[in-house]
Amino acid sequence: MLKLENIKTYYGNIQALKGVDIHIGEGEIITLIGANGAGKTTTLMSISGIIPPRSGKIKFLDNDITNRAPNHIVSMGISHVPEGRHIFPELTVRENLDMGAFLRKDKKNIQKDLKYVMDLFPILKKRSRQAGGTLSGGEQQMLAISRALMGRPRLLLLDEPSLGLAPIIVQKIFEIIKEINSVNKTTIFLVEQNANQALKIADRGYVMENGQITLSDTSESLLANDEVKNAYLGG
C-alpha cells in the first residue's frame, strides 16, 4: 500500500532522514520506534506532505505522492494524527469532527461515520457541544483520532498517540487502534515511544536511529531482540 524509497528529508541544511526505506502492506499495523530526535515524526510528515522529502520516492497505492500537497494526499486516503493532537480548541467536538470530513461530499456516509466514532468513543457524544480545548488530554487524543477517521482513510498515520496520557487511557487508546484495524480494515502506521505496547499490537516494526532504519522485523522478533529490549523496552 505504501512504499518509501531512499527518502532524504531536510530542515534547511540539516538532514533529518538519510535514505529511509519502509513498506507497508494493506491491512497491516506497522510501528516505527526509536529515541527522541531519531526522525520518526519527520517520516510521517514526509508521507503526509507537510515536509516534502528532498529526494527519494513515496508511493501510495502505486501512485507517486512525493511532492503532492497535503490536502491532495488526504483526498487520496491518508489521514495524519499529529503528535500533540492539534485539535481546533475553539471549535466544538462536533465541529472538529465535521472538519475531518471537510473534503467529503457523501453526506449519508458522513452521518454513518459520525455515529461510528461516537460509538468508538462514547465520551465524545457526551461532549459534542463542548469546545475541544476544554477536554482532557485523553479526550483530545480520542477527538484527534476520530477527526482523522472522519476522512475515511485507507491509511492512518498516528504520531505518539499515548504521549502524556494516564496508563489506563493509554491501554484504551491501544485497544481502539487495534479495533480500527481489525474491524474497520484501516491500515495503520504507528510512531510510538511506548515501544512495548506498540509492538504488541503491530504486525511488523522498524527501528530508527539518527534518521536511518537500523532494524526491521516481525513484532514478535523485535520484542525478543536483546538490543531492542535494552534500548527501548527497559531491558
Secondary structure, DSSP 4 states (H G I P E B T S, - for coil): -EEEEEEEEEETTEEEEEEEEEEE-TT-EEEEEE-TTSSHHHHHHHHTTSS--SEEEEEETTEE-TT--HHHHHHHTEEEE-TT----TTSBHHHHHHHHTTT---HHHHHHHHHHHHHHSHHHHHTTTSBGGGS-HHHHHHHHHHHHHTT--SEEEEE-TTTT--HHHHHHHHHHHHHHHHHH--EEEEE-S-HHHHHHH-SEEEEEETTEEEEEEEHHHHHH-HHHHHHHS--
